[in-house]
């Protein structure tokens, strides 16, 4: 399973510091929908907070890496740093 374009958009807005209601307004969706997106995103990425998610996103973005290739790139080491409980098996489905 990979991140959808909408999920990637939510991550990008979180990384810019947008609050849920601002993300909702920008994307034309409700705050509860944003919360649901974030729950799925946290589950998919293995991140536990907006800060971890932002760092994860920025790490991938600054290296020109697709966020959906985490297992196969050095970003795994960063993800491991951001959330020590992450394993390669946990991220396996990202590729």
TIVOFI-64865 format. One record per residue: residue number from 0; x, y, z of N, C-alpha, C in turn. Coordinates in nm, 4 decimals, always signed. Each point is the difference from the previous one (the first is absolute). Layout:
REM TIVOFI-64865
+-----+----------+----------+----------+----------+----------+----------+----------+----------+----------+
! pos !   n.east !  n.north !     n.up !  ca.east ! ca.north !    ca.up !   c.east !  c.north !     c.up !
+-----+----------+----------+----------+----------+----------+----------+----------+----------+----------+
! NUM !        X !        Y !        Z !        X !        Y !        Z !        X !        Y !        Z !
...
+-----+----------+----------+----------+----------+----------+----------+----------+----------+----------+
This chain:
REM TIVOFI-64865
+-----+----------+----------+----------+----------+----------+----------+----------+----------+----------+
! pos !   n.east !  n.north !     n.up !  ca.east ! ca.north !    ca.up !   c.east !  c.north !     c.up !
+-----+----------+----------+----------+----------+----------+----------+----------+----------+----------+
!   0 !  +0.0851 !  -0.1178 !  +0.0000 !  -0.0851 !  +0.1178 !  +0.0000 !  +0.0894 !  +0.1237 !  +0.0000 !
!   1 !  -0.0349 !  +0.0985 !  -0.0779 !  +0.0789 !  +0.1223 !  -0.0107 !  -0.0825 !  +0.1203 !  +0.0440 !
!   2 !  +0.0690 !  +0.1095 !  +0.0235 !  -0.0697 !  +0.1244 !  +0.0328 !  -0.0716 !  +0.0518 !  -0.1238 !
!   3 !  -0.1220 !  +0.0463 !  +0.0183 !  -0.0745 !  +0.0590 !  -0.1110 !  +0.0452 !  +0.1443 !  -0.0183 !
!   4 !  -0.0384 !  +0.0583 !  -0.1111 !  +0.0357 !  +0.1404 !  -0.0246 !  -0.0637 !  +0.0913 !  +0.1048 !
!   5 !  -0.1200 !  -0.0325 !  +0.0447 !  -0.0660 !  +0.0802 !  +0.1049 !  +0.0730 !  -0.0132 !  +0.1334 !
!   6 !  +0.0448 !  -0.1200 !  +0.0313 !  +0.0755 !  -0.0194 !  +0.1232 !  +0.1315 !  +0.0775 !  -0.0055 !
!   7 !  +0.0655 !  -0.0029 !  -0.1146 !  +0.1239 !  +0.0752 !  -0.0176 !  -0.0258 !  +0.1498 !  +0.0139 !
!   8 !  -0.1135 !  +0.0465 !  -0.0510 !  -0.0369 !  +0.1408 !  +0.0129 !  -0.0205 !  +0.0374 !  +0.1470 !
!   9 !  -0.0665 !  -0.0858 !  +0.0751 !  -0.0202 !  +0.0241 !  +0.1433 !  +0.1354 !  +0.0088 !  +0.0697 !
!  10 !  +0.0894 !  -0.0924 !  -0.0297 !  +0.1333 !  +0.0003 !  +0.0621 !  +0.0728 !  +0.1300 !  -0.0304 !
!  11 !  -0.0077 !  +0.0434 !  -0.1239 !  +0.0653 !  +0.1239 !  -0.0405 !  -0.0540 !  +0.1197 !  +0.0784 !
!  12 !  -0.1302 !  +0.0043 !  +0.0201 !  -0.0614 !  +0.1102 !  +0.0739 !  +0.0346 !  -0.0070 !  +0.1490 !
!  13 !  +0.0060 !  -0.1208 !  +0.0546 !  +0.0426 !  -0.0166 !  +0.1393 !  +0.1425 !  +0.0529 !  +0.0146 !
!  14 !  +0.0851 !  -0.0331 !  -0.0955 !  +0.1395 !  +0.0434 !  +0.0037 !  +0.0132 !  +0.1518 !  -0.0092 !
!  15 !  -0.0982 !  +0.0649 !  -0.0585 !  -0.0008 !  +0.1467 !  -0.0080 !  -0.0576 !  +0.0639 !  +0.1263 !
!  16 !  -0.0428 !  -0.0836 !  +0.0932 !  -0.0505 !  +0.0514 !  +0.1267 !  -0.1497 !  +0.0250 !  +0.0040 !
!  17 !  -0.0732 !  -0.0465 !  -0.1013 !  -0.1444 !  +0.0197 !  -0.0025 !  -0.0679 !  -0.0825 !  +0.1100 !
!  18 !  -0.0993 !  +0.0574 !  +0.0598 !  -0.0849 !  -0.0710 !  +0.0958 !  -0.1070 !  -0.0768 !  -0.0790 !
!  19 !  -0.0663 !  -0.0938 !  +0.0648 !  -0.0993 !  -0.0825 !  -0.0692 !  -0.1049 !  +0.0826 !  -0.0727 !
!  20 !  -0.0533 !  +0.1031 !  +0.0657 !  -0.1049 !  +0.0792 !  -0.0654 !  +0.0560 !  +0.0765 !  -0.1200 !
!  21 !  +0.1265 !  +0.0398 !  +0.0051 !  +0.0620 !  +0.0691 !  -0.1139 !  +0.0241 !  -0.0972 !  -0.1155 !
!  22 !  +0.0386 !  -0.1215 !  +0.0343 !  +0.0176 !  -0.1033 !  -0.1029 !  -0.1343 !  -0.0274 !  -0.0668 !
!  23 !  -0.1042 !  -0.0126 !  +0.0825 !  -0.1337 !  -0.0248 !  -0.0525 !  -0.0466 !  +0.1095 !  -0.0944 !
!  24 !  +0.0212 !  +0.1234 !  +0.0409 !  -0.0395 !  +0.1140 !  -0.0838 !  +0.0765 !  -0.0008 !  -0.1313 !
!  25 !  +0.1293 !  -0.0237 !  +0.0073 !  +0.0851 !  -0.0015 !  -0.1195 !  -0.0401 !  -0.1109 !  -0.0966 !
!  26 !  -0.0327 !  -0.1168 !  +0.0556 !  -0.0312 !  -0.1159 !  -0.0831 !  -0.1491 !  -0.0130 !  -0.0303 !
!  27 !  -0.0822 !  +0.0823 !  +0.0633 !  -0.1439 !  -0.0076 !  -0.0233 !  -0.0658 !  -0.1190 !  +0.0671 !
!  28 !  +0.0532 !  -0.0384 !  +0.1163 !  -0.0553 !  -0.1127 !  +0.0760 !  -0.0205 !  +0.0430 !  +0.1446 !
!  29 !  -0.0738 !  -0.0784 !  +0.0762 !  -0.0270 !  +0.0323 !  +0.1389 !  +0.1152 !  -0.0385 !  +0.0928 !
!  30 !  -0.0004 !  +0.0586 !  +0.1184 !  +0.1022 !  -0.0273 !  +0.0993 !  +0.0053 !  -0.1455 !  +0.0420 !
!  31 !  -0.1166 !  -0.0641 !  +0.0093 !  -0.0036 !  -0.1424 !  +0.0381 !  +0.0634 !  -0.0856 !  -0.1088 !
!  32 !  -0.0209 !  +0.0376 !  -0.1250 !  +0.0624 !  -0.0720 !  -0.1110 !  +0.1515 !  +0.0143 !  +0.0069 !
!  33 !  +0.0471 !  +0.1197 !  +0.0342 !  +0.1442 !  +0.0222 !  +0.0163 !  +0.0528 !  -0.0906 !  +0.1106 !
!  34 !  -0.0711 !  -0.0056 !  +0.1122 !  +0.0410 !  -0.0870 !  +0.1105 !  +0.0075 !  -0.1453 !  -0.0443 !
!  35 !  -0.0976 !  -0.0430 !  -0.0791 !  +0.0006 !  -0.1370 !  -0.0512 !  +0.1198 !  -0.0242 !  -0.0918 !
!  36 !  +0.0277 !  +0.0973 !  -0.0874 !  +0.1174 !  -0.0103 !  -0.0870 !  +0.1258 !  -0.0174 !  +0.0850 !
!  37 !  +0.0133 !  +0.0827 !  +0.1037 !  +0.1195 !  -0.0048 !  +0.0836 !  +0.0138 !  -0.1340 !  +0.0718 !
!  38 !  -0.1096 !  -0.0558 !  +0.0460 !  +0.0061 !  -0.1311 !  +0.0655 !  +0.0557 !  -0.1047 !  -0.0955 !
!  39 !  -0.0495 !  +0.0002 !  -0.1226 !  +0.0471 !  -0.0957 !  -0.1009 !  +0.1465 !  +0.0267 !  -0.0339 !
!  40 !  +0.0360 !  +0.1275 !  -0.0154 !  +0.1377 !  +0.0369 !  -0.0331 !  +0.0948 !  -0.0433 !  +0.1111 !
!  41 !  -0.0366 !  +0.0254 !  +0.1262 !  +0.0843 !  -0.0417 !  +0.1113 !  +0.0182 !  -0.1515 !  -0.0007 !
!  42 !  -0.1066 !  -0.0718 !  -0.0288 !  +0.0082 !  -0.1452 !  -0.0049 !  +0.0908 !  -0.0463 !  -0.1134 !
!  43 !  -0.0160 !  +0.0596 !  -0.1174 !  +0.0792 !  -0.0400 !  -0.1161 !  +0.1478 !  +0.0329 !  +0.0174 !
!  44 !  +0.0304 !  +0.1160 !  +0.0528 !  +0.1396 !  +0.0431 !  +0.0106 !  +0.0679 !  -0.0506 !  +0.1258 !
!  45 !  -0.0788 !  -0.0367 !  +0.0999 !  +0.0582 !  -0.0413 !  +0.1267 !  +0.0379 !  +0.1163 !  +0.0893 !
!  46 !  -0.0290 !  +0.1212 !  -0.0429 !  +0.0285 !  +0.1181 !  +0.0810 !  -0.1109 !  +0.0159 !  +0.1038 !
!  47 !  +0.0332 !  +0.0649 !  +0.1112 !  -0.0958 !  +0.0136 !  +0.1096 !  -0.0437 !  +0.1426 !  +0.0283 !
!  48 !  +0.0608 !  +0.0974 !  -0.0649 !  -0.0347 !  +0.1387 !  +0.0276 !  +0.0161 !  +0.0845 !  -0.1256 !
!  49 !  -0.0532 !  +0.1192 !  +0.0046 !  +0.0127 !  +0.0926 !  -0.1126 !  +0.1465 !  +0.0370 !  -0.0211 !
!  50 !  +0.0748 !  +0.0114 !  +0.1092 !  +0.1419 !  +0.0327 !  -0.0117 !  +0.0754 !  -0.1123 !  -0.0701 !
!  51 !  -0.0209 !  -0.1231 !  +0.0415 !  +0.0650 !  -0.1133 !  -0.0663 !  -0.0381 !  -0.0039 !  -0.1471 !
!  52 !  -0.1269 !  +0.0208 !  -0.0284 !  -0.0476 !  -0.0026 !  -0.1381 !  +0.0647 !  +0.1110 !  -0.0827 !
!  53 !  +0.0117 !  +0.1174 !  +0.0582 !  +0.0633 !  +0.1138 !  -0.0684 !  +0.1464 !  -0.0299 !  -0.0284 !
!  54 !  +0.0720 !  -0.0506 !  +0.0980 !  +0.1408 !  -0.0335 !  -0.0196 !  +0.0163 !  -0.1081 !  -0.1065 !
!  55 !  -0.0874 !  -0.1004 !  +0.0051 !  +0.0018 !  -0.1074 !  -0.0995 !  -0.0203 !  +0.0572 !  -0.1404 !
!  56 !  -0.1005 !  +0.0860 !  -0.0128 !  -0.0319 !  +0.0618 !  -0.1291 !  +0.1169 !  +0.0843 !  -0.0499 !
!  57 !  +0.0557 !  +0.0846 !  +0.0852 !  +0.1091 !  +0.0873 !  -0.0400 !  +0.1239 !  -0.0788 !  -0.0383 !
!  58 !  +0.0266 !  -0.1067 !  +0.0718 !  +0.1141 !  -0.0841 !  -0.0328 !  -0.0129 !  -0.0560 !  -0.1414 !
!  59 !  -0.1162 !  -0.0529 !  -0.0309 !  -0.0226 !  -0.0554 !  -0.1332 !  +0.0025 !  +0.1085 !  -0.1067 !
!  60 !  -0.0627 !  +0.1120 !  +0.0288 !  -0.0111 !  +0.1088 !  -0.0971 !  +0.1364 !  +0.0589 !  -0.0345 !
!  61 !  +0.0842 !  +0.0231 !  +0.1003 !  +0.1290 !  +0.0634 !  -0.0257 !  +0.0962 !  -0.0908 !  -0.0741 !
!  62 !  -0.0269 !  -0.1278 !  -0.0013 !  +0.0855 !  -0.0936 !  -0.0717 !  -0.0614 !  -0.0417 !  -0.1333 !
!  63 !  -0.1130 !  +0.0599 !  -0.0336 !  -0.0653 !  -0.0318 !  -0.1272 !  -0.0508 !  -0.1425 !  -0.0057 !
!  64 !  -0.0319 !  -0.0554 !  +0.1172 !  -0.0470 !  -0.1383 !  +0.0063 !  -0.1507 !  -0.0044 !  +0.0074 !
!  65 !  -0.0580 !  -0.0951 !  -0.0672 !  -0.1442 !  -0.0196 !  +0.0121 !  -0.0284 !  -0.0497 !  +0.1407 !
!  66 !  -0.1015 !  +0.0521 !  +0.0613 !  -0.0328 !  -0.0404 !  +0.1363 !  -0.0441 !  -0.1451 !  +0.0070 !
!  67 !  -0.0325 !  -0.0579 !  -0.1111 !  -0.0474 !  -0.1381 !  +0.0009 !  +0.1120 !  -0.0998 !  -0.0210 !
!  68 !  +0.1267 !  +0.0444 !  -0.0002 !  +0.1113 !  -0.0921 !  -0.0208 !  +0.0874 !  -0.0118 !  +0.1238 !
!  69 !  -0.0561 !  +0.0289 !  +0.1145 !  +0.0778 !  +0.0072 !  +0.1237 !  +0.0813 !  -0.1249 !  +0.0291 !
!  70 !  -0.0563 !  -0.1159 !  -0.0192 !  +0.0703 !  -0.1228 !  +0.0352 !  +0.1265 !  -0.0178 !  -0.0825 !
!  71 !  -0.0017 !  +0.0423 !  -0.1223 !  +0.1106 !  -0.0253 !  -0.0908 !  +0.1076 !  +0.1080 !  +0.0019 !
!  72 !  -0.0153 !  +0.1033 !  +0.0794 !  +0.0948 !  +0.1101 !  -0.0022 !  +0.0604 !  +0.0235 !  +0.1376 !
!  73 !  +0.0962 !  +0.0879 !  +0.0054 !  +0.0631 !  +0.0323 !  +0.1279 !  -0.0958 !  +0.0699 !  +0.0941 !
!  74 !  -0.1124 !  +0.0435 !  -0.0518 !  -0.1001 !  +0.0656 !  +0.0851 !  -0.0467 !  -0.0928 !  +0.1111 !
!  75 !  +0.0123 !  -0.1297 !  -0.0216 !  -0.0383 !  -0.0928 !  +0.1059 !  +0.0759 !  +0.0320 !  +0.1282 !
!  76 !  +0.1267 !  +0.0327 !  -0.0126 !  +0.0799 !  +0.0315 !  +0.1179 !  -0.0534 !  +0.1234 !  +0.0706 !
!  77 !  -0.0447 !  +0.0994 !  -0.0774 !  -0.0588 !  +0.1178 !  +0.0624 !  -0.1325 !  -0.0351 !  +0.0659 !
!  78 !  -0.0820 !  -0.0768 !  -0.0698 !  -0.1281 !  -0.0414 !  +0.0572 !  +0.0245 !  -0.0770 !  +0.1294 !
!  79 !  +0.1026 !  -0.0801 !  +0.0013 !  +0.0357 !  -0.0767 !  +0.1195 !  +0.0397 !  +0.0959 !  +0.1131 !
!  80 !  +0.0716 !  +0.1079 !  -0.0360 !  +0.0380 !  +0.0999 !  +0.0994 !  -0.1233 !  +0.0728 !  +0.0524 !
!  81 !  -0.0913 !  +0.0365 !  -0.0903 !  -0.1202 !  +0.0743 !  +0.0382 !  -0.0932 !  -0.0852 !  +0.0852 !
!  82 !  -0.0018 !  -0.1288 !  -0.0271 !  -0.0859 !  -0.0902 !  +0.0757 !  +0.0721 !  -0.1338 !  +0.0142 !
!  83 !  +0.0720 !  -0.0187 !  +0.1115 !  +0.0819 !  -0.1201 !  +0.0169 !  -0.0755 !  -0.1325 !  -0.0104 !
!  84 !  -0.1310 !  +0.0015 !  +0.0146 !  -0.0751 !  -0.1257 !  -0.0080 !  -0.0234 !  -0.0458 !  -0.1438 !
!  85 !  +0.0374 !  +0.0821 !  -0.0968 !  -0.0202 !  -0.0363 !  -0.1408 !  +0.0957 !  -0.1120 !  -0.0395 !
!  86 !  -0.0518 !  -0.0949 !  -0.0738 !  +0.0823 !  -0.1074 !  -0.0543 !  -0.0167 !  -0.0007 !  -0.1514 !
!  87 !  +0.0923 !  -0.0636 !  -0.0674 !  -0.0127 !  -0.0104 !  -0.1455 !  -0.1280 !  -0.0755 !  -0.0366 !
!  88 !  -0.0365 !  -0.0960 !  +0.0815 !  -0.1231 !  -0.0744 !  -0.0266 !  -0.1213 !  +0.0912 !  +0.0087 !
!  89 !  +0.0023 !  +0.0939 !  +0.0967 !  -0.1104 !  +0.0947 !  +0.0170 !  -0.0141 !  +0.0881 !  -0.1224 !
!  90 !  +0.1114 !  +0.0323 !  -0.0640 !  -0.0030 !  +0.0882 !  -0.1167 !  -0.0039 !  -0.0761 !  -0.1321 !
!  91 !  +0.0019 !  -0.1332 !  +0.0064 !  +0.0086 !  -0.0833 !  -0.1203 !  -0.1040 !  +0.0340 !  -0.1055 !
!  92 !  -0.1216 !  +0.0240 !  +0.0399 !  -0.1086 !  +0.0246 !  -0.0949 !  +0.0153 !  +0.1309 !  -0.0746 !
!  93 !  +0.0917 !  +0.0865 !  +0.0427 !  +0.0160 !  +0.1302 !  -0.0652 !  +0.0607 !  -0.0092 !  -0.1386 !
!  94 !  +0.0649 !  -0.1109 !  -0.0296 !  +0.0656 !  -0.0085 !  -0.1290 !  -0.0864 !  -0.0718 !  -0.1012 !
+-----+----------+----------+----------+----------+----------+----------+----------+----------+----------+
